[in-house]
Amino acid sequence: MARNELRPIVKLRSTAGTGYTYVTRKNRRNTPDRLQLRKYDPVARRHVLFREER
């Protein structure tokens, strides 16, 4: 199965400085900018902002 360049796999890294990451996919047509999601960081034990890493 070939990789789809329209929906690439991206890493979301915690802004809390814990180094925790999530892995997800995004649609480049709908979100051409870097993705930012508020998700749970189990190391910090709270919800923090996760930013797309390149």
C-alpha distance matrix in Angstrom:
0.0 3.8 6.6 9.0 12.4 14.4 13.7 13.7 14.4 18.2 20.9 24.1 27.1 30.4 33.4 35.8 35.3 34.0 30.7 28.8 25.3 22.9 19.1 17.8 16.0 18.0 18.2 19.5 21.4 23.4 24.0 24.1 26.4 25.9 25.3 28.2 28.3 31.2 29.9 31.5 32.0 33.0 34.6 36.9 37.1 37.0 34.9 34.3 32.5 29.0 28.0 24.7 24.5 23.2
3.8 0.0 3.8 6.3 9.2 11.7 11.7 11.5 12.8 16.5 19.5 22.8 25.8 29.3 32.0 34.6 34.1 33.2 29.8 28.2 24.5 22.3 18.5 17.1 14.8 16.4 16.3 17.0 19.0 21.3 21.7 21.3 23.8 23.5 23.4 26.6 27.2 30.3 29.4 31.3 31.7 33.0 34.5 36.5 37.0 36.7 34.4 33.4 31.3 27.8 26.2 22.7 22.5 20.7
6.6 3.8 0.0 3.8 6.2 9.0 8.5 7.7 9.2 12.8 15.9 19.2 22.3 25.8 28.4 31.1 30.6 29.9 26.6 25.0 21.3 19.2 15.4 13.9 11.5 13.0 13.2 13.8 16.2 18.4 18.4 18.0 20.2 19.8 19.7 22.9 23.7 26.8 26.1 28.2 28.5 30.1 31.5 33.3 34.0 33.5 31.1 30.0 27.7 24.2 22.5 19.0 18.8 17.1
9.0 6.3 3.8 0.0 3.8 5.5 5.7 6.4 9.1 12.5 16.0 18.8 22.2 25.6 27.9 30.9 30.8 30.4 27.2 25.5 21.7 19.3 15.6 13.4 10.2 10.7 10.1 10.7 12.7 15.0 15.5 15.2 17.9 18.0 17.9 21.3 22.2 25.5 25.2 27.7 28.4 30.4 31.9 33.4 33.9 33.1 30.3 29.2 26.6 23.3 21.6 18.1 18.5 17.0
12.4 9.2 6.2 3.8 0.0 3.8 5.5 5.4 8.9 11.5 15.2 17.9 21.1 24.5 26.4 29.7 29.5 29.5 26.4 25.1 21.4 19.3 15.9 13.7 10.5 10.0 9.1 8.3 10.7 13.4 13.4 12.4 15.1 15.5 16.0 19.7 21.2 24.8 24.9 27.6 28.2 30.5 31.8 32.9 33.8 32.8 29.9 28.3 25.4 22.2 19.9 16.3 16.6 14.7
14.4 11.7 9.0 5.5 3.8 0.0 3.8 6.1 9.8 11.9 15.7 17.7 21.2 24.3 26.1 29.4 29.7 29.9 27.0 25.5 21.8 19.4 16.1 13.3 9.6 8.1 6.0 5.7 7.3 10.0 10.7 10.3 13.5 14.4 14.6 18.2 19.6 23.2 23.7 26.7 27.8 30.3 31.8 32.7 33.3 31.8 28.7 27.3 24.3 21.4 19.3 16.0 17.1 15.8
13.7 11.7 8.5 5.7 5.5 3.8 0.0 3.8 6.7 9.1 12.8 14.8 18.5 21.5 23.6 26.7 27.1 26.9 24.2 22.3 18.5 15.9 12.6 9.6 5.9 5.2 4.7 6.3 8.8 10.1 10.2 10.8 13.3 13.3 12.6 16.0 16.8 20.3 20.4 23.3 24.4 26.7 28.4 29.4 29.8 28.5 25.5 24.3 21.6 18.6 16.9 13.8 15.2 14.5
13.7 11.5 7.7 6.4 5.4 6.1 3.8 0.0 3.8 6.3 10.0 12.6 16.0 19.4 21.6 24.6 24.6 24.4 21.4 19.9 16.1 13.9 10.5 8.5 5.6 6.1 7.3 7.7 11.1 12.5 11.4 11.2 12.9 12.2 12.0 15.3 16.4 19.8 19.7 22.3 22.8 25.1 26.4 27.6 28.4 27.4 24.7 23.2 20.5 17.1 15.2 11.7 12.3 11.3
14.4 12.8 9.2 9.1 8.9 9.8 6.7 3.8 0.0 3.8 7.0 10.0 13.3 16.6 19.3 22.0 21.8 21.3 18.2 16.5 12.7 10.5 7.0 5.7 4.5 6.8 9.5 10.6 14.1 14.7 13.1 13.4 14.2 12.4 11.6 14.3 14.9 18.0 17.3 19.5 19.7 21.7 23.0 24.4 25.3 24.6 22.1 20.8 18.5 14.9 13.5 10.3 10.6 10.4
18.2 16.5 12.8 12.5 11.5 11.9 9.1 6.3 3.8 0.0 3.8 6.6 9.8 13.2 15.6 18.5 18.4 18.2 15.2 13.8 10.1 8.5 5.9 5.6 5.7 7.1 10.3 10.9 14.5 14.6 12.1 12.3 12.0 9.5 8.8 11.2 12.2 15.2 14.9 17.2 17.1 19.5 20.5 21.6 22.7 21.9 19.4 17.6 15.2 11.5 9.9 6.5 7.0 7.6
20.9 19.5 15.9 16.0 15.2 15.7 12.8 10.0 7.0 3.8 0.0 3.8 6.3 9.9 12.6 15.2 14.8 14.4 11.4 10.1 6.4 5.8 4.7 6.5 8.5 10.2 13.7 14.3 17.9 17.4 14.6 14.9 13.8 10.5 9.5 10.7 11.3 13.7 12.9 14.7 14.0 16.3 16.9 18.1 19.6 19.1 17.0 15.1 13.0 9.2 8.2 5.7 5.5 7.5
24.1 22.8 19.2 18.8 17.9 17.7 14.8 12.6 10.0 6.6 3.8 0.0 3.8 6.7 9.4 12.1 12.4 12.3 10.0 8.5 5.3 5.0 6.1 7.6 10.0 11.0 14.5 15.3 18.5 17.4 14.3 15.1 13.3 9.7 7.9 7.8 8.1 10.1 9.6 11.6 11.1 14.0 14.7 15.3 16.7 15.7 13.4 11.4 9.3 5.4 5.1 4.5 5.9 9.2
27.1 25.8 22.3 22.2 21.1 21.2 18.5 16.0 13.3 9.8 6.3 3.8 0.0 3.8 6.5 8.9 8.7 8.8 6.6 6.0 4.5 6.7 8.9 11.2 13.8 14.7 18.2 18.6 21.9 20.7 17.4 17.9 15.5 11.7 10.5 9.5 9.9 10.8 10.2 11.3 9.7 12.6 12.3 12.8 14.9 14.3 12.6 10.1 8.6 5.2 5.5 6.4 6.4 10.0
30.4 29.3 25.8 25.6 24.5 24.3 21.5 19.4 16.6 13.2 9.9 6.7 3.8 0.0 3.8 5.4 6.3 6.6 6.2 5.7 6.2 8.4 11.6 13.7 16.5 17.3 20.7 21.3 24.3 22.6 19.3 20.1 17.4 13.7 12.2 10.0 9.6 9.2 8.6 9.1 7.1 10.3 9.9 9.5 11.8 11.0 9.6 6.9 6.3 4.5 6.7 9.2 9.8 13.5
33.4 32.0 28.4 27.9 26.4 26.1 23.6 21.6 19.3 15.6 12.6 9.4 6.5 3.8 0.0 3.8 5.4 7.7 8.2 9.0 9.9 12.1 15.0 16.7 19.1 19.2 22.3 22.5 25.2 23.4 19.9 20.5 17.3 13.8 12.8 10.2 10.6 9.9 10.6 11.3 9.6 12.8 11.9 10.4 13.1 11.7 10.4 6.9 5.8 5.8 7.1 10.3 10.9 14.4
35.8 34.6 31.1 30.9 29.7 29.4 26.7 24.6 22.0 18.5 15.2 12.1 8.9 5.4 3.8 0.0 3.8 5.6 7.9 8.8 11.0 13.5 16.9 18.9 21.8 22.3 25.5 26.0 28.7 26.8 23.4 24.2 21.1 17.6 16.3 13.4 13.0 11.4 11.2 10.7 8.3 10.9 9.3 7.2 10.4 9.6 9.5 6.7 7.7 8.5 10.6 13.8 14.2 17.7
35.3 34.1 30.6 30.8 29.5 29.7 27.1 24.6 21.8 18.4 14.8 12.4 8.7 6.3 5.4 3.8 0.0 3.8 5.6 8.0 10.6 13.8 16.9 19.5 22.4 23.2 26.5 26.7 29.7 28.2 24.7 25.0 21.9 18.3 17.6 15.3 15.4 14.4 13.9 13.3 10.2 12.2 9.7 8.9 12.5 12.6 12.9 10.2 10.7 10.4 11.6 14.1 13.4 16.6
34.0 33.2 29.9 30.4 29.5 29.9 26.9 24.4 21.3 18.2 14.4 12.3 8.8 6.6 7.7 5.6 3.8 0.0 3.8 5.5 9.0 12.3 15.6 18.6 21.8 23.2 26.8 27.4 30.5 29.1 25.8 26.4 23.6 19.9 18.7 16.5 16.0 14.7 13.3 11.9 8.3 9.3 6.5 6.9 10.4 11.5 12.4 10.6 11.9 11.1 13.0 15.0 14.4 17.6
30.7 29.8 26.6 27.2 26.4 27.0 24.2 21.4 18.2 15.2 11.4 10.0 6.6 6.2 8.2 7.9 5.6 3.8 0.0 3.8 6.4 10.2 13.0 16.2 19.3 20.9 24.4 24.9 28.3 27.2 23.9 24.2 21.8 18.0 17.0 15.6 15.4 15.1 13.6 12.8 9.5 10.8 8.7 10.1 13.1 14.0 14.1 12.1 12.4 10.4 11.6 12.8 11.6 14.5
28.8 28.2 25.0 25.5 25.1 25.5 22.3 19.9 16.5 13.8 10.1 8.5 6.0 5.7 9.0 8.8 8.0 5.5 3.8 0.0 3.8 7.1 10.4 13.6 17.0 18.9 22.6 23.6 26.9 25.6 22.6 23.5 21.3 17.6 15.9 14.5 13.5 13.1 10.9 9.9 6.9 8.1 7.2 9.1 11.2 12.2 12.0 10.8 11.4 9.2 11.2 12.3 11.9 15.0
25.3 24.5 21.3 21.7 21.4 21.8 18.5 16.1 12.7 10.1 6.4 5.3 4.5 6.2 9.9 11.0 10.6 9.0 6.4 3.8 0.0 3.8 6.7 9.9 13.3 15.3 19.0 20.1 23.5 22.4 19.5 20.3 18.6 14.9 13.2 12.4 11.7 12.2 10.2 10.3 8.5 10.3 10.6 12.3 13.8 14.1 13.0 11.6 11.2 8.0 9.4 9.5 9.4 12.4
22.9 22.3 19.2 19.3 19.3 19.4 15.9 13.9 10.5 8.5 5.8 5.0 6.7 8.4 12.1 13.5 13.8 12.3 10.2 7.1 3.8 0.0 3.8 6.6 10.2 12.5 16.3 18.0 21.2 19.9 17.5 18.9 17.6 14.3 11.9 11.6 10.3 11.3 9.0 9.8 9.4 11.2 12.6 14.2 14.9 14.7 13.0 12.2 11.5 8.3 9.7 9.4 10.3 13.1
19.1 18.5 15.4 15.6 15.9 16.1 12.6 10.5 7.0 5.9 4.7 6.1 8.9 11.6 15.0 16.9 16.9 15.6 13.0 10.4 6.7 3.8 0.0 3.8 7.2 10.1 13.8 15.6 18.9 18.2 16.1 17.2 16.7 13.8 11.7 12.6 11.8 13.7 11.9 13.3 13.2 14.9 16.3 18.0 18.6 18.4 16.4 15.6 14.3 10.8 11.1 9.4 10.1 12.0
17.8 17.1 13.9 13.4 13.7 13.3 9.6 8.5 5.7 5.6 6.5 7.6 11.2 13.7 16.7 18.9 19.5 18.6 16.2 13.6 9.9 6.6 3.8 0.0 3.8 6.8 10.5 12.7 15.8 14.9 13.3 14.9 15.0 12.7 10.2 11.7 11.0 13.5 12.2 14.3 15.2 17.2 19.1 20.3 20.6 19.8 17.3 16.6 14.8 11.6 11.6 9.7 11.3 12.9
16.0 14.8 11.5 10.2 10.5 9.6 5.9 5.6 4.5 5.7 8.5 10.0 13.8 16.5 19.1 21.8 22.4 21.8 19.3 17.0 13.3 10.2 7.2 3.8 0.0 3.8 7.0 9.4 12.4 12.1 11.0 12.5 13.4 11.9 10.0 12.5 12.4 15.5 15.0 17.6 18.7 20.9 22.7 23.8 24.1 23.0 20.2 19.2 17.0 13.9 13.1 10.5 12.3 13.0
18.0 16.4 13.0 10.7 10.0 8.1 5.2 6.1 6.8 7.1 10.2 11.0 14.7 17.3 19.2 22.3 23.2 23.2 20.9 18.9 15.3 12.5 10.1 6.8 3.8 0.0 3.8 6.2 9.0 8.4 7.3 9.0 10.4 9.7 8.0 11.1 11.7 15.2 15.6 18.7 20.1 22.8 24.6 25.1 25.5 23.9 20.7 19.4 16.7 14.0 12.6 10.1 12.4 13.0
18.2 16.3 13.2 10.1 9.1 6.0 4.7 7.3 9.5 10.3 13.7 14.5 18.2 20.7 22.3 25.5 26.5 26.8 24.4 22.6 19.0 16.3 13.8 10.5 7.0 3.8 0.0 3.8 5.6 5.6 6.1 7.8 10.3 11.0 10.1 13.3 14.3 17.9 18.8 22.1 23.6 26.4 28.2 28.6 28.9 27.1 23.7 22.4 19.5 17.1 15.4 12.9 15.2 15.2
19.5 17.0 13.8 10.7 8.3 5.7 6.3 7.7 10.6 10.9 14.3 15.3 18.6 21.3 22.5 26.0 26.7 27.4 24.9 23.6 20.1 18.0 15.6 12.7 9.4 6.2 3.8 0.0 3.8 5.6 5.2 4.9 8.1 9.7 10.1 13.7 15.6 19.4 20.7 24.0 25.2 28.2 29.6 29.9 30.6 28.7 25.4 23.6 20.3 17.8 15.4 12.6 14.5 13.8
21.4 19.0 16.2 12.7 10.7 7.3 8.8 11.1 14.1 14.5 17.9 18.5 21.9 24.3 25.2 28.7 29.7 30.5 28.3 26.9 23.5 21.2 18.9 15.8 12.4 9.0 5.6 3.8 0.0 3.8 5.8 6.0 9.7 12.1 12.4 15.8 17.6 21.3 22.8 26.4 27.9 31.0 32.6 32.6 33.2 31.0 27.5 25.8 22.5 20.5 18.2 15.8 18.0 17.3
23.4 21.3 18.4 15.0 13.4 10.0 10.1 12.5 14.7 14.6 17.4 17.4 20.7 22.6 23.4 26.8 28.2 29.1 27.2 25.6 22.4 19.9 18.2 14.9 12.1 8.4 5.6 5.6 3.8 0.0 3.8 6.3 9.0 11.2 10.7 13.5 14.9 18.4 20.2 23.9 25.8 28.9 30.8 30.5 30.8 28.3 24.7 23.2 20.0 18.5 16.6 14.9 17.7 17.9
24.0 21.7 18.4 15.5 13.4 10.7 10.2 11.4 13.1 12.1 14.6 14.3 17.4 19.3 19.9 23.4 24.7 25.8 23.9 22.6 19.5 17.5 16.1 13.3 11.0 7.3 6.1 5.2 5.8 3.8 0.0 3.8 5.5 7.4 7.2 10.2 12.3 15.9 17.9 21.6 23.1 26.4 27.9 27.5 28.2 25.8 22.2 20.3 16.9 15.3 13.0 11.4 14.2 14.6
24.1 21.3 18.0 15.2 12.4 10.3 10.8 11.2 13.4 12.3 14.9 15.1 17.9 20.1 20.5 24.2 25.0 26.4 24.2 23.5 20.3 18.9 17.2 14.9 12.5 9.0 7.8 4.9 6.0 6.3 3.8 0.0 3.8 6.8 8.4 11.8 14.6 18.3 20.3 23.9 24.9 28.2 29.3 29.0 30.1 27.9 24.4 22.1 18.5 16.6 13.6 11.4 13.5 13.0
26.4 23.8 20.2 17.9 15.1 13.5 13.3 12.9 14.2 12.0 13.8 13.3 15.5 17.4 17.3 21.1 21.9 23.6 21.8 21.3 18.6 17.6 16.7 15.0 13.4 10.4 10.3 8.1 9.7 9.0 5.5 3.8 0.0 3.8 6.3 9.2 12.6 16.1 18.4 21.9 22.6 26.2 26.9 26.3 27.7 25.4 22.0 19.4 15.6 14.0 10.8 9.2 11.4 11.5
25.9 23.5 19.8 18.0 15.5 14.4 13.3 12.2 12.4 9.5 10.5 9.7 11.7 13.7 13.8 17.6 18.3 19.9 18.0 17.6 14.9 14.3 13.8 12.7 11.9 9.7 11.0 9.7 12.1 11.2 7.4 6.8 3.8 0.0 3.8 6.6 10.1 13.5 15.5 18.8 19.2 22.7 23.3 22.8 24.3 22.3 19.1 16.3 12.6 10.5 7.1 5.5 7.9 8.9
25.3 23.4 19.7 17.9 16.0 14.6 12.6 12.0 11.6 8.8 9.5 7.9 10.5 12.2 12.8 16.3 17.6 18.7 17.0 15.9 13.2 11.9 11.7 10.2 10.0 8.0 10.1 10.1 12.4 10.7 7.2 8.4 6.3 3.8 0.0 3.8 6.6 10.3 12.2 15.6 16.6 20.0 21.1 20.7 21.7 19.5 16.2 13.8 10.3 8.3 5.9 5.1 8.7 10.7
28.2 26.6 22.9 21.3 19.7 18.2 16.0 15.3 14.3 11.2 10.7 7.8 9.5 10.0 10.2 13.4 15.3 16.5 15.6 14.5 12.4 11.6 12.6 11.7 12.5 11.1 13.3 13.7 15.8 13.5 10.2 11.8 9.2 6.6 3.8 0.0 3.8 7.0 9.5 12.9 14.0 17.7 18.7 17.7 18.7 16.2 12.8 10.3 6.7 5.6 4.5 6.3 9.9 12.8
28.3 27.2 23.7 22.2 21.2 19.6 16.8 16.4 14.9 12.2 11.3 8.1 9.9 9.6 10.6 13.0 15.4 16.0 15.4 13.5 11.7 10.3 11.8 11.0 12.4 11.7 14.3 15.6 17.6 14.9 12.3 14.6 12.6 10.1 6.6 3.8 0.0 3.8 6.1 9.8 11.6 15.1 16.8 15.9 16.1 13.5 9.9 8.4 5.8 5.2 6.6 8.6 12.1 15.3
31.2 30.3 26.8 25.5 24.8 23.2 20.3 19.8 18.0 15.2 13.7 10.1 10.8 9.2 9.9 11.4 14.4 14.7 15.1 13.1 12.2 11.3 13.7 13.5 15.5 15.2 17.9 19.4 21.3 18.4 15.9 18.3 16.1 13.5 10.3 7.0 3.8 0.0 3.8 7.1 9.3 12.9 14.7 13.2 13.1 10.1 6.4 5.4 4.3 5.9 8.7 11.5 14.6 18.1
29.9 29.4 26.1 25.2 24.9 23.7 20.4 19.7 17.3 14.9 12.9 9.6 10.2 8.6 10.6 11.2 13.9 13.3 13.6 10.9 10.2 9.0 11.9 12.2 15.0 15.6 18.8 20.7 22.8 20.2 17.9 20.3 18.4 15.5 12.2 9.5 6.1 3.8 0.0 3.8 6.5 9.6 12.0 11.3 10.7 8.4 5.2 5.8 6.4 6.6 10.1 12.4 15.0 18.5
31.5 31.3 28.2 27.7 27.6 26.7 23.3 22.3 19.5 17.2 14.7 11.6 11.3 9.1 11.3 10.7 13.3 11.9 12.8 9.9 10.3 9.8 13.3 14.3 17.6 18.7 22.1 24.0 26.4 23.9 21.6 23.9 21.9 18.8 15.6 12.9 9.8 7.1 3.8 0.0 3.8 6.2 9.0 8.5 7.2 5.7 4.1 6.2 8.5 8.9 12.7 15.0 17.0 20.7
32.0 31.7 28.5 28.4 28.2 27.8 24.4 22.8 19.7 17.1 14.0 11.1 9.7 7.1 9.6 8.3 10.2 8.3 9.5 6.9 8.5 9.4 13.2 15.2 18.7 20.1 23.6 25.2 27.9 25.8 23.1 24.9 22.6 19.2 16.6 14.0 11.6 9.3 6.5 3.8 0.0 3.8 5.5 5.5 5.6 5.7 5.8 6.5 9.0 8.9 12.4 14.8 16.0 19.6
33.0 33.0 30.1 30.4 30.5 30.3 26.7 25.1 21.7 19.5 16.3 14.0 12.6 10.3 12.8 10.9 12.2 9.3 10.8 8.1 10.3 11.2 14.9 17.2 20.9 22.8 26.4 28.2 31.0 28.9 26.4 28.2 26.2 22.7 20.0 17.7 15.1 12.9 9.6 6.2 3.8 0.0 3.8 5.5 4.6 6.8 8.5 10.0 12.8 12.6 16.0 18.0 18.9 22.3
34.6 34.5 31.5 31.9 31.8 31.8 28.4 26.4 23.0 20.5 16.9 14.7 12.3 9.9 11.9 9.3 9.7 6.5 8.7 7.2 10.6 12.6 16.3 19.1 22.7 24.6 28.2 29.6 32.6 30.8 27.9 29.3 26.9 23.3 21.1 18.7 16.8 14.7 12.0 9.0 5.5 3.8 0.0 3.8 5.4 8.2 10.3 10.8 13.4 13.2 16.3 18.4 18.6 22.0
36.9 36.5 33.3 33.4 32.9 32.7 29.4 27.6 24.4 21.6 18.1 15.3 12.8 9.5 10.4 7.2 8.9 6.9 10.1 9.1 12.3 14.2 18.0 20.3 23.8 25.1 28.6 29.9 32.6 30.5 27.5 29.0 26.3 22.8 20.7 17.7 15.9 13.2 11.3 8.5 5.5 5.5 3.8 0.0 3.8 5.6 8.1 8.5 11.6 12.4 15.7 18.5 19.1 22.7
37.1 37.0 34.0 33.9 33.8 33.3 29.8 28.4 25.3 22.7 19.6 16.7 14.9 11.8 13.1 10.4 12.5 10.4 13.1 11.2 13.8 14.9 18.6 20.6 24.1 25.5 28.9 30.6 33.2 30.8 28.2 30.1 27.7 24.3 21.7 18.7 16.1 13.1 10.7 7.2 5.6 4.6 5.4 3.8 0.0 3.8 7.2 9.2 12.8 13.8 17.5 20.2 21.3 24.9
37.0 36.7 33.5 33.1 32.8 31.8 28.5 27.4 24.6 21.9 19.1 15.7 14.3 11.0 11.7 9.6 12.6 11.5 14.0 12.2 14.1 14.7 18.4 19.8 23.0 23.9 27.1 28.7 31.0 28.3 25.8 27.9 25.4 22.3 19.5 16.2 13.5 10.1 8.4 5.7 5.7 6.8 8.2 5.6 3.8 0.0 3.8 6.3 10.1 11.9 15.7 18.7 20.4 24.1
34.9 34.4 31.1 30.3 29.9 28.7 25.5 24.7 22.1 19.4 17.0 13.4 12.6 9.6 10.4 9.5 12.9 12.4 14.1 12.0 13.0 13.0 16.4 17.3 20.2 20.7 23.7 25.4 27.5 24.7 22.2 24.4 22.0 19.1 16.2 12.8 9.9 6.4 5.2 4.1 5.8 8.5 10.3 8.1 7.2 3.8 0.0 3.8 7.1 9.2 12.9 16.0 18.2 21.9
34.3 33.4 30.0 29.2 28.3 27.3 24.3 23.2 20.8 17.6 15.1 11.4 10.1 6.9 6.9 6.7 10.2 10.6 12.1 10.8 11.6 12.2 15.6 16.6 19.2 19.4 22.4 23.6 25.8 23.2 20.3 22.1 19.4 16.3 13.8 10.3 8.4 5.4 5.8 6.2 6.5 10.0 10.8 8.5 9.2 6.3 3.8 0.0 3.8 6.4 9.9 13.3 15.3 19.1
32.5 31.3 27.7 26.6 25.4 24.3 21.6 20.5 18.5 15.2 13.0 9.3 8.6 6.3 5.8 7.7 10.7 11.9 12.4 11.4 11.2 11.5 14.3 14.8 17.0 16.7 19.5 20.3 22.5 20.0 16.9 18.5 15.6 12.6 10.3 6.7 5.8 4.3 6.4 8.5 9.0 12.8 13.4 11.6 12.8 10.1 7.1 3.8 0.0 3.8 6.5 10.1 12.6 16.2
29.0 27.8 24.2 23.3 22.2 21.4 18.6 17.1 14.9 11.5 9.2 5.4 5.2 4.5 5.8 8.5 10.4 11.1 10.4 9.2 8.0 8.3 10.8 11.6 13.9 14.0 17.1 17.8 20.5 18.5 15.3 16.6 14.0 10.5 8.3 5.6 5.2 5.9 6.6 8.9 8.9 12.6 13.2 12.4 13.8 11.9 9.2 6.4 3.8 0.0 3.8 6.9 9.2 12.9
28.0 26.2 22.5 21.6 19.9 19.3 16.9 15.2 13.5 9.9 8.2 5.1 5.5 6.7 7.1 10.6 11.6 13.0 11.6 11.2 9.4 9.7 11.1 11.6 13.1 12.6 15.4 15.4 18.2 16.6 13.0 13.6 10.8 7.1 5.9 4.5 6.6 8.7 10.1 12.7 12.4 16.0 16.3 15.7 17.5 15.7 12.9 9.9 6.5 3.8 0.0 3.8 6.3 9.8
24.7 22.7 19.0 18.1 16.3 16.0 13.8 11.7 10.3 6.5 5.7 4.5 6.4 9.2 10.3 13.8 14.1 15.0 12.8 12.3 9.5 9.4 9.4 9.7 10.5 10.1 12.9 12.6 15.8 14.9 11.4 11.4 9.2 5.5 5.1 6.3 8.6 11.5 12.4 15.0 14.8 18.0 18.4 18.5 20.2 18.7 16.0 13.3 10.1 6.9 3.8 0.0 3.8 6.7
24.5 22.5 18.8 18.5 16.6 17.1 15.2 12.3 10.6 7.0 5.5 5.9 6.4 9.8 10.9 14.2 13.4 14.4 11.6 11.9 9.4 10.3 10.1 11.3 12.3 12.4 15.2 14.5 18.0 17.7 14.2 13.5 11.4 7.9 8.7 9.9 12.1 14.6 15.0 17.0 16.0 18.9 18.6 19.1 21.3 20.4 18.2 15.3 12.6 9.2 6.3 3.8 0.0 3.8
23.2 20.7 17.1 17.0 14.7 15.8 14.5 11.3 10.4 7.6 7.5 9.2 10.0 13.5 14.4 17.7 16.6 17.6 14.5 15.0 12.4 13.1 12.0 12.9 13.0 13.0 15.2 13.8 17.3 17.9 14.6 13.0 11.5 8.9 10.7 12.8 15.3 18.1 18.5 20.7 19.6 22.3 22.0 22.7 24.9 24.1 21.9 19.1 16.2 12.9 9.8 6.7 3.8 0.0
